[in-house]
Amino acid sequence: MDILITIPQHPENCKKLKHWLVEHSLCLINDEFMWHV
């Protein structure tokens, strides 16, 4: 994952990465929820 390498030069990428992880985890939770319903 190249974004991890660019964080020292581009600190804002860390925020982008966190935001992406939050959105991604929400999608995973929703998918699991849909499977259980």
Protein Blocks (a to p, Z undefined) as FASTA:
>chain_A
ZZlmmmmmmmmlmmmmmmmmmmmmmmmmmmmmmmmZZ
